Amino acid sequence: MFVLGLTGSIGMGKSTTAKMFVEQGCALWDADAAVHRLYAVGGAAVAPFSAAFPEAVIDGAVSRPALKEIIGSDPAALKQIEAIVHPLVGQDRAEFLASTTADIVVLDIPLLFETGGDARVDATACVFTDDATQDARVMARGTMTREQFLSIKAKQLPAAEKCARATYVIPTDTLEEAAAAVQNIVSTIRSQLHA
C-alpha cells in the first residue's frame, strides 16, 4: 500500500482534487470529515470535551462555534483542545489504513506540513492555484468574511512553501489540468508499486 498525503491551502481545490483520486480507484481518508465524526453525537471526542470543556458540548455533540469562542477568550485552550483531538484523529486514520484494501491511499490533511504529517506518508501532493483564483473561490462560497479567510490563510504555510516541499504539485486552475495531474501521479505510483 502506498500512502499519499494530499494538502493545499484554503480555496486551492483540494476537496475537488481528492474526489479525482477516488475516481482513479484510490481510497480517501479526510481529516476534516474525521473531526466531524468525532464531534458528532456519539463521537469519540464528546466525552473528553464534556470533561474538559463542558460548555463546548451542545445537544450531545461538540460545537465548533463554542470551541471558537473558548479559544477566542483563552488562546491557551487551543493546546488542550488539540491534545484531545489529535490522538483521536490519529486513531481514526490508523483504523482506516488497517481496514482498506486499496493499493493507493490518499490522506486529505489540510495542515499536513504544519503538523509534521508529511513524515508519516510515502509522498506528498499539494494543490495550487494563483492568489486571485484562491481568493475568488473562497469568497464565492459565502461562508466567511475576507478577514476570516485572511486569518485562516495566515495560520497556514505559504502556498509556495507547501509546493516546494511537496513530492507532486497539482495545478488546479482548470478541472482538466487537475485531472491530468492526478492521473499522472496515480500512474507513476502504480508503476512503482507493480514494478
N, C-alpha and C positions, 0 to 999 in steps of 0.2 A: 504494500500500500504506500502511495506517495501522498504526502500531506503538503498542500499548498496554502500559504497564508495570503488572503486577499485583503487589501486595505486601500485607503484613499480618504482624502479629506471630504468634509461635508459637501454635498452637491456635485461631486465629481462623477457620479454614475455607478457607484459600487453595487447597489441593490440590483440594478438592471443587468449589470455585468455578471453578478453572481448567478442570476437565472440562466444566463447563456452557458455557464459551466454545467448547470444541471441538464440543460438541453443536450450537452455533449456527453451525458452519462456519468458525470461526476456526482458524488454525494456532497451535500452542503450542510454545514453547521454554522448557524448565525448567532453571534454573541448577543446582539440586541434581543433576538427572539428568545434566547435562553434566559435573559434577565426578565423579560415579560412573563415567562413560565414560572420563574422563581418567585416573582412578586404577586402572581395571581392567587386567588382563593385556593388554599390547599398547597400552595407552592412552598418549597423548602426554605425560603427566606422569611416567611411570615412569622414563624415562632421566634427566631433570633431577633427580628426587628421589634416584635411585641415586647421582648425583654429589654432591649437596649433603647429603643425609641418608640414607646407605645403610641405617641401622637402621630406616628407615620403610618400606623395600620388603621385603615378605614374600611368598614364593612368586610372585614376578614382578608383584605388584600393590602399590600404595601402601596402607598400613594406616592407617585413620583413628585407631584406638586408639593406634598407635605415634606418630602425629603429636600426639595429645593429650598423651601422655607427654613428648614433646620440648618442647612449648610449656609444659607444667607445670614442667619443670625449667629452662627457659630462655625466659622470656616474649619476649625479643628475637627468637627464632626465628620468631615469627609473621610479622613483616615479611618475612623471607626466604621463608617458605612462600607468602605472598600474592604476592610478586614472581614466583614460579614459576607459581602457579595462575591469577592474574587475567588475564595476557595469553593463556593457553591457553583460558580460558573465553570471553574476548572473541573469539578466533579461531573457536571453535565457534559462537558466536552469529552472527558475521558470515557464516559458511558457511551456516548455517540460513536467515538472511534472504535470502541470494543465491539459494538453491535453492527457496524457497517461492513458490507462485503465489496464495496466499490474499490476499483484499482486506484482511483484518484479521489482524495477527499479535499474539499475546499473549506477552509475555516475563514469565515467572513468576520474579521475583527477590526473595527474602526481604529482603535488605538494600538495596533499590532506592534509598531516600533516603540511607541511611548511606554508600553507596559513590558517590553522585553519578550513579547510573544514570538518574535522572529527566531529566537533561539530554539523554539520547540517545533519548528516546521522544516521541511526539506528544501523549500524555496518560497520566495515571496513574489506577489504580483501587486502592482499599485496602479489604480485607475487615475487618469489625469485628463484635465481639460484646462483651458485658459481661465484667468480670473473673471473675465466678463461673463463667460458662459456659466461658470460656477455660481456667480452672484445672481444671474438671471434665473437659474434653476431653483436656487434656494428661495428667492423672493416669490417665484411663481407658485410655490407650494402653499403660500399663505398661512403657514403655521408658526412663523416667528417674525419678530421685528428685525430690522437691519442691525440694531445694537446687539440683540441676542445672537444673531448669525456671527457678527464680528467677535463676540465673546467666545463662542464655540471655536471659531477658526483660530483664535489666539491661543487656545489650550492645545491645539494640535500642532505637530511638527509642520514646518512649511512644506507645501506640496513638492517643491523641487527637491528638498532633502529626502522625503519619502521615496521619490522616484530614483534618486541617486543610490539609495540603499537597497532598492528592490532588485530581485533577480530579473523580473519582467516588468515592463511598463505597458499598460493598455490605454491607448488614446481613446477617449470617449466623445470626441467632437460629433461623430455620427454613429448611429447604431451599426451601420455596415462596417465601419472601421473597428469598432469594439468587437463585433462578432468575428471578424477576420483574425484579430489578435488572439482572441480566446481559442479559436480553432487551432491556430498555430502553436499556442502554448500546450494545449491538450495533446496535439500530435507529437510535439517534441518530447513531452513527458512519457507518453505511451511508448514511443520508440526506444527511450532509455529503459523503461520497465521491462519491455519484451525483447531487449537486445540479447 
